[in-house]
Amino acid sequence: MRKTTIRKRIRYWLDFRMAKGTVSMVRLLLTMVLTSVFFVTALVLAFKLDSEGKTAIAVLWDNLRSAMSSSFPASDSGSLLYIVLYTLLGLTGMVFTGMLIGIFSSAMRGKIIALQQENPDIIEEGHTVILGFRKGEYALLKEMIANAEDEKRTYVIVENMERQEMEQLISKNVNVPKNIRLIPIKADTTSPNTLKCCAIPEATAVVVHTREKGRTVKTLLALEILLANARHRPRIVAAVDSHNQVFSRDMLKESGVTMLYSGDVVARIIAHSTTQPGIYEALLDMIDFANYEFYFEKSLLVEGLPFGSAVLAGRKAIVAGIYRNGQALINPPQDTVIQKDDLLIAYEEEPGDLVLENPQEKSLPEHREPLKPRKISEVAVFGINNSILTVLHELPDNIERIKLIGLSAQDYKTFIPENEEFVSEIATDYRNSDSDRILLDMIRDAEHICILSDRRKKEEDADTETMLRIIRLRNLKKKNGLSYTITAEMRCESNRDLIAIEDAEDFVVATDLSSMMLAQITTDLRRAEVFTELLDEQGSEAYMKPAADFGVAGMTMSYGELLEKVYASGSILMGIRTAENPFKTIAASAQPVQIGENDQLVLLGEE
């Protein structure tokens, strides 16, 4: 049989005791100290070492006090045995005190760490829960904070990440005012049990910002479980890549979920930005909380009047459409009659800013055909992803040829069906573009270049490839005196800041767009219909045209005169792009508007 030494038995016993925790360790120490005290007391009484003749209780108490205070006897306090016994008792007390302090210090430190890592149970009501957080992406938080202004708001941020790490990342990258309380929660957004601490049934809104398709679907299912028997359902807003999802439109409506199809939105904006450098900045201005936003106003002054009268009468804000029966009609026909229950979609700085100046007296302007845009000889598209069809169809019809570069024949077959028809000629160049000579040959005739992100790769790898391609195209442009514009899709907002934007360039960042739209929709679900209509391939969209096309370049006129001149062509004036300002809304200007020779007008129209 295996022999076990006494030392091993004692160590095994100690390990067992210590493993039971702090209470067991303290009990063991107290037992050792009390044993030592009783032992010394017995010896003192047996050998009559106490010269003062104290009682047994008094000697026991003095010995216990000596052990607790770790006191040592003086050289003349008694016999040698007395000095030795009390020295050992003092040493025992010293060891006990040191170990006790260490045990309690370790226990307190562990408790503090546990409290820092442990999720608190949210007791607030009317808070906003944000499900999903990624390092380097802070646009959603910034927009939420900007929307709060001076109001007290609580935002609960949920991600399977250490709470301290989230707090540090947010504090370094987001300016959080005193009226905003951010509570990070470490939890799996797809697990109903871990989300219970967020008090989701008591929340005002829930934003699903998980980004991955599978995770978004699972998170929505987890929310349905949590809200199954809830008396109150918060507003739920989620973002996914495309319409091809598990949830049907009827199912989303029944469950009260508003879905933003961010992938389609990004594709359309990329297409618009490709041939209209600068429109991306104007669109960002329209969907953030910095200046003007879309609000919904009721006005009896225009009831029964044509929509055109409301547009021309609008001051301090822009009448952009009608909200009717849950649908947004952006820039409907001028003679559309405004009905009793209609709301005006107003682009204004604050709700209620819209002023209608004598709408009954505004007659519809005589329609003028807008100038047809000039033909664009060629647009080059680098890369391919599942948004390629949306991009190709959203590119304007005045493009004669679209050249697809940097893809294989297999990629073409995978992403573009054989029966797909396009207005423009589609040419595909399968050559390897490793050398600058071959690349220059590919892009020599291009007026605009569009770079799509390869979504099959990791975000960092795809963005690095995009940035390297931008640098290379810039060098070719400078060396060979070319004048093409560059529009590039970036996956992470932090990567966009690593490469400076030059003239005639737009870097479309998917996270910026989806985050800003999610923040806007969360505060008013009706805005989802506005953005859907605004960015849909059918109907009116945001465009940018030279002021010279309307014969107003270099002129000075009132806002009303400029608005009427633009509206005569069927478009609504949203603002002006100048060399100094990428987008300036002039609706609130009471002073005459000076229009530069090279200024461009930002419009809502069908062409």
N, C-alpha and C positions, 0 to 999 in steps of 0.2 A: 504493500500500500504506500501511496505517496505521503511523505512526511512533511508536515507544515510546522515551521518554526513559530515560536511565540511572537517574534517580531512581525512576522507576516500576519499572524492572527490579530495582533493589536492594530496594525496598519489597515487591515481589512475592516475591522470594527470601526475605526475612526473614519475611514472613507464612507462607510455605510451611514454613520451618524451625520457627517457633514453633508452628504447628499440629500438629507431630509430638509435642508434649508436653514435659514437664519435662526429660527426659534430653537431648533435642535442644537445648533452650534453654541448659542448663548446658554442653553441649559447645561451643556457639557462643561463649559467654562465655569459656570457658577458651582457646579458639583465639585470640580477640581479645587476651586478656591475655598469653598466651605469645608471640604475634607481637610485641606491644609490648615485652616483656622482651628477646626476641632482637634486636629492632631497636636498642634502647638499648644493649644489651651490645656489639653490633657497632660502634656509633658510639664508645662509650667506649674500646674496644680500638683502633679505627682511629686515633682522634685522641689516644690516650694520655692520656685525661682522669683516669685513676686515678693519683694521685700515689704510692700505696703499693706499686705494682708487683705487684699480685695476679695470679694466674693467671686464664685465661679461665673456668675452672669456678667459681672463687671469685667473680669479678665477676658471672657469670650467677646464682649462688645469692643474692648480695646484692641484685641487681636484682629477682629473683623475690620475696625476702622484703620488699623495699620496696614492691612492688606489692601483695602480700597484706595488708600492714599499713597501706597508704595513708599512708606516711610521706613528709614533705617535707624537702628539704635546708635547712640553715642558710645564712645569707647569706655566711658566710666559709668554706663547705665546698669551694669550688672556683671554676673559671671560670664566666663567664656562661652558656656553652653547657652546662656540667655542671649548673648550677642549673636551667636551662630544661628539659633532658632529664628530670631526676629529678622536677621538678614535674609534667611531663606524665605521667610514670610513676605518680606518686602519685595524680593525678586519675583515671587509668585504673583504678588499684586501687580507689579510692573508688567509682567507678561500678560496677565488677565486684562489690565486696562488697555494695553496696546492692541491686543487682539480684538477686544470688544469695540474699540473705536474703529478698527479696520473693518469689522463685520458690519457695523451700522453704517459706516461710510459707503461701503460697497453696496449694501442693500438700498440706501437712499439714492446713490447714483444709478443703480439699476432701475429703481422706481421712476426716477426722473426721465430716463431714456425711454422707459416703457410708456410713460405718459406722453412724451413727445411723439412717439411712433404710433400710439394707439389712437384710433379715430374717435373724435368726440361725437356724442349723439346731438345732432342739430336740434335746437329748441326754437329757432326762429320760425316765423311764418311769413309767407310772401317773398321768400328768397328765390334766387335763380340758381339752378343746378346745371353745371357745364360738365357733361360726360365726355372726357377725352382731353388730353393735354400732351403736347409734344415740345421737346426742347428745341428752341430756336423759332417757335411760332407763337407770337403774342398779339397778333392783329385782333383776334376775337376779344381778348381781355381789354385791350386798349379801346376798342369800339364800345364795349359794354360800359366801361368807366366814363367814356366821353358822353354817352347817352344819359348817364345818371346825373351829370352836371353837379348841382349842390345837394341833391337828395341823398338821404342815407340808404344805402343798398348793401345787401349781403349776397356774395357769390360763392357758391360751393363748387370747388374744382375737383373732379374725381379722375384719378388715373392710378394704375398699378405701379406707383413709383413712391419712393420714400417721401414722407411729408416734408422733412427738412430740405431735401433736394429741391422740391417744388417751390418752397418758400424762398430759397436762395435764388433760384432762377428768375422767379417773378420779381423779387425786390431789385435785382440787378438790371432788369430789362423793361420794367413797367413802372411808371410813376403812379403810385397808388395814393390818392388824397385821403384825408382823415375821415371823410364821410363814407368811404368804401371799406367794407370788411371782406377780406378774402380768406376762405377756410379751405385749405387743401385736405383732401381725403385720399388715403391709399386704399383702393378697392378695385376689384375686377368689375368693369362696367357691364359685363354679360352675366353676372351672378346676382340674382334678386336678394339673396341673404346678405351679401356684403354691402348692398345699396340701401338697406333698411335704415342705417344711421343717418342718411341724407335727408330724411323727412320729405320725400318726394311728393306724397299726397298733399302736404301743406305748402308746397312751392307754388310760385306764380307761373314759372316757366322752366322748361327743361330743354337744354340745347345738346343734341347728340352730335359731337364733333370728333367721332372716332375715326373717320375717313375711310378705313378699310371696309369694303362691301360686306364681307362676312361678319365682321365685328359690329357693324351698324345694325344689321338684321338681328343679331343675337341680343344686342342692347335694347332694341325696340321690343323684342319678345320679353326680355326681363322687366321692362317698364310695364308691359301689359299685365304681368303677374302681380307686380306691386300695386297696381291701380285697379285690380279686378273688383274689389269691394269698396273702393274709395268713394266717399261722398263728393269729393271735389277732384276734378282732373285739371292739372296744370296745362298750359300751352306746351306742346311738344314740337320742336323744330329739329329736323335732321337734314344732313347733306349726304348725298350719294353721287356716284359718278354719272349714271345714265338712267333712262327710263326702264331699262331692262332689269327689273328688280322683282323680288318675291312678292312685294305688296302691290296690290292693284290700287287704282285711284279710289274706287269705292271703299275698299278696306281701310285705306288711309283716312278717308273722310269720316268713316264710321268710328274709328279709334281716335279721331281728333289730332292726327299727326299731319303737320305741314312739311312736305318734302321739297328740298332744293336740289335740283339735278345739276350739281356744280360742274361736272365734266362737260356737259353740253354747253353750259354757260361760258366756260373757259374757251371751248372750241369756237364759239361764235365771236367772242371778243378777240381772239387771236385772228380770226378771219377779217374782222373789221379793222383791226390795228395794222394788218399787213399792208393794206393799200391806203390807210389814213393814219400816218404816224402822228401820235399825240391824242388820238381819240380815247386811248386807254386811260390816260390821266384824267380826261373829262369824265369818263364813266366812273372812275374811282371817286371823283369828287361828288358825283350824283348819289353814290351809295354809301358814303361814310357820314359820320355825324359832325364833321368839322364845320360845315357851313349850312347849306340848304338840304332839306330832306323832303320826301313825298308825304303829304298829309291829306286827309279827306275832310272836305268842308261842305256843309249844307248851306245853300243860299236861296232864299225865296226870290231874290232879285232877278234870277235868270230862269226861273221855272217857266216852261212853255216857250222859251227863246231858243234859237239855234245855237249849237255849240260854238260856232265861230264868233258870236257876239260875246260870249263869256271870255274867249281867248283874247279878243281885242280890247275888252274892258279891264282885263287883269292888270293890277298895279301892285308893286311891292312883292309880288309873287307871280308865278307862271302857271296858268291853267293848262295842264298837260293832257287831261282826259276826263272820262266819266267812269265812276264806279257804280255798276248797275247789276242788281241781282247776283252779287257775289263775283262778278267778273269785271276786270279792268279793261276799258276801251281807251287805248292810248291814241290820241289824235284821230278820233273818228271823223267821218265826213263833216264838212263845215255846216251843213244844213240839218245835222242830227238834232232833233228836238230834245231838250233837257226835261225829263219827266219829274213827277212829284217826289218820288223816293230816291232819285239820283243824288249822288255825292260828286262834287268836283274833286278831281285829283290835282292838288295844288303843290307845286314845287316851291317851298317857302322856308324861311329861316326858323320861324317858330309857328306853331299852329295858331290860326287866327290872324296871321299877317295879311292874308289876301284881301285886297280892296278892289271892288268892282266899280269902275268909273262909268256911270251912265250906260249900262249894257243895252237898254232899250233903244238907245240912239245909234248903236253901232250896226252899220250895215255890212254885209259880207262883201269883201273886196272882189273885184273882177279877177277871175282866175287867169294866171299867167303860167304858161308852160316853162318849167325850169330848164336851164341849159343842160343838155345831155353831157355827161362826163366824157372826157376824151378817152380814146382807146389806150389800154395798157398792153404793151406788146408781150411781156412775159413776166411771170411770177415763179420764182424757184422755191420749192418746198424741200427742206432737209428733214430726214427722219420720218417715222411713221408710228402711229399708235391707234387706239380704237376710236379716236375722235377725228380721224382723217376725213371720213365721209362728210361729217358736219362742217369741217373747215372748207372742204372743196365746194360744197353746195352753198356755203355762206359767202364765199368770195364773190365780189360783184360781177355782173354779166359783161362788163366792158373789158374784161381780160381776154386777150386772144389766145394765149397759150399758158398752161400751167405745167411746169417741169418738176417731176418728182426725182429728187437726188438722194443718194446715200441709202438705198434700200436694195434688197435682193429681189429676184423674180418671185421667190416663195413668199416674201413679205407682201408683195403686191397682190398675189392670189389670195393670201390670208385675209387682208383687210379691205380689199376692193372687189366686190362681186363682178362677174363678167357682164351681167345684164345692166350694170349701173350706167346711167346716161348723164353726161355733163354738158353744160352750155359751152364751156371753153374746151379747146383741144387739150388733151392730157398726153404729155410726152414723158417717158420714163427713161432715165439715164442710169444704166446698171454698172457703169465703169467704176473702177476703184479710183478714188480721188485723193490718194496719198500724196501725190506731187502737186505743187502749186500750179504747174503748167496745165495739168488736166483739169484741176478745179477751176482755174480761170476760164478755160474753154467752156466749162459747163455753165458758168454764171455770167458770161460776158454780156449777154443780151437781156439779163434780168433787170427790171426796174425796182422790184421789191423781192426781198428774201424772207421766208418764214422758216423758223427752226422749231420743230416739234420735239418734245421730250420723249425718250424711249421709256415707256412706263413698265416695260418688262425688266428694267434694271432698277437697282436700288436708287433712292432719291439722290444721294450724294454722288454716286457714280454717273447718273444721268445728267445732273446739273454740271458736274465737272466736264463732261463731254460737250455739253452745250456751251460752256464758257470758253473752252479751248477753240471751239468752232467759231465763236464770235470774234475772238482775238485774231484768228487766221483770216476771217473775212474782212475785218477792219484793215489789216495789213495789205491785203490784195486791193482793197478799195483805194487806199492812199497811194500805193506804188503805181497803180495803173490808171489813176484818174477816173475811177468809176463813180457813179452817183446813186447806187441802189440804197434803199432803206432796209433796215433789219428789224424784224419782230421775232422775239425768242420766248419760248415757254420755259419758265423756271418752276421747279417743284417746291423749293423752300425759300421763304422770304429772307432768311439769313444769308443765303448764297447770292441773292440778287445784290446785296450790299457790297459783295466782294469785287464786283466788276462795275466800273463807272459807266454810266449811260452817256453816250455821245449823241450828237445831233442826228435826227432821223432814225432814232432807235426806240423801241419799246420792249420792255421785259415784262411779259404777262406772268404774274405769279398766282397760281391756283389757290393757294392758301389765303392770300390777301382777299381775293374776290369772294370766296365762300365764307370766310370769317366775317367780312363786312356785311354781306347779305344776311347771314344768319343773325347777326346782331340787330339789323334793321327789322327783319321779319319777326324776331322774338318780341320786340316792343309793339308791333302791330302786324298781325297775321295777314291783313289785307295787302300788305306790301309784296307778298309773295306773288300775287296775281299781277301786280304792276311790273315787277322784274321779269316775270315769265313773258308778259306781253312785250315788254321793252326789248327783250333779247331774242324773241322768237323770230324765226325766218319769215313768217308771214306778218303783215301789218307794218306799223311804223317802228322804226329803230333809230338809234342815235347815229347821226352822220356829221361830217365836218366838211364844209365847202368854203372855197375862197370868197371873201366879201365881194370881190370883183364880179363873181357870177350873178350877183344881184344888183350890180351897178352902184354900190355904196362905198367902195374902197376910196379912202382919202376924204370922205365926207364927214360932216358933223350934223347930226339930226337928233331929234328927241327919241326917247325909247318907244313911244307909241308909233311914230312914223316908221322906225326900223322894224318894229314888230309887224305892222300892217304890210310892209313891203315884202317881208319874208313869208308871211302867212298867205299872201296872194299866190304863192307857188305851191301851197299845200303843206308847208312845213311850219313847225312851231319853233321859235327862237328860244334856245336854252341859255346861251351865253356866247362869249367871244374868246377866241384863243389869240393871244398876242405874243410877241417875242419875249416879253417880260413875265407873262402870266399864262400858264398852260390852260387855265379855264377860269373865266370871270363871268359871274352872273350879274346882269345889269338891270334886273327887274325892279330893284329898289332904288335905282338912280333917278333923282328928280332933275339932274343936270343933263344938258345935251351930251350925247354920246359921240366921242371922237373915234372914228374907225380908220385904222392905219391902212396903208397901201397893201401890206402883206398879211393883214389880219384874216383869220378864218372864223366863220360862224359855226357854232355847234347847234345842230338842229335835231328835231324829232320829225321824221318823215319816212315815206315809203321808198325813196330813192336817194 
